[in-house]
């Protein structure tokens, strides 16, 4: 993090003093009985800020990294060594040329860990383990007309397969029920990819690992992100202090918004996910506006911020491949981008007590739709407990419906299909799903209790 980000303004110094005076001596009631992280660092876990960085990185890949055509040398220099994924040998033969759009549908897993060597322990705290607290699976349809970003709760209990250890000392044992955010500790990025593949049934040829500092750099690069709050939100844990209505956030203030949990919804991490989608959808709208996509200087800054804070799989670790993906997605309609939460409940018992139990029925419907490239809508009023719709309809109808892909496996290059205009009755609504589209304007909901 640069020195100008380490310096503290008088306003922030005063805020810190107020936080110290106001910090409760006992845990918030919101913590009781809700899924939460077991190893909170200084002023709470900073790991979930990576959700923004994760989506921002995906946005760069699908919307803006084509700017690399004018600065390809700089972006190449930012990329370090790639990470090998199990079974990616065939993908190595598909290195991009940077000419034209990537052919067919694809899946990218964006992972954020909480122990990046570059992060400030003063800001984020020291952690006693490296966990993949952020896991966002981005699926893009074969005809490039729609996309879905699935946020997987960090405490979702899932099977974790046997994984090769990063240090080459052998393999971990397979486990039947563990929080998903422990997968990284058993085998790095590859183990997280294999775990999510098993959970979703999707092929995942591309993956990226994101660091903490990107959220500050990315929001600064685009000039801030407007967010809405239904009431004033004041969080003594993160320093967030915003009025009701719309506020444009960047840098440390954007970080505080994404970190806030105790002051949002019901105080749970699931509530925070829906609040973060308020930010993420607004960020995508901002990036796709003429003010960013039409501004090469801002695009270059955004691409640099992403590549400087990412470690990519070998299959994605070249600018030409990223340019192909950017070209394929640069015209994606906002109404056709779904931000959804992997379905789950905090009411489980046994191995699910204090964690998140998967709703396999609803998840099955979601991933069946993704595998078949079928567009779907989210039930009206189902943004989640941490946000509320202000645009008139949460279930915005997609503008187009893709034809069936010419190859069955998501992530396998196929010729783009031709889309056709469709009526809302021809799309599928998935009951039990929470989230919103990038076109939906929503507000974060202040703590309700």
Protein Blocks (a to p, Z undefined) as FASTA:
>chain_A
ZZklmpccfklmmmmmmmmmmpcfbdcfklgopacdfbdceeiafklmmmmmmmmmmmmm
mmmmmmmmmmmmmmmmmpccddddehilmmmmmccehiajdedjddddddddfkbfkbcf
klnopafbdcdfbccdddddfkopaccdddddfklccdddddddfklnaccdddfbdcfk
lmmmmnojmlmmmmmmmmnopacfbccdddfklmmmmmmmnopaadddfbdcddfknopa
cdehjdddehjllmmmmmpmklgojlpaklmmmmmmmmmmmmmmmmmpmklmmmmklmmm
mmmmmmmmcccdfklmcfklmmmmmmmmmmgcfklpccddddddfkbghjlgoiacddfk
lmmmmmmmmmnopacdddehilojkbccfehpablcdfbdcdddfbfbghiacddddddd
ddfklpccdehiacddfklccdddddfZZ
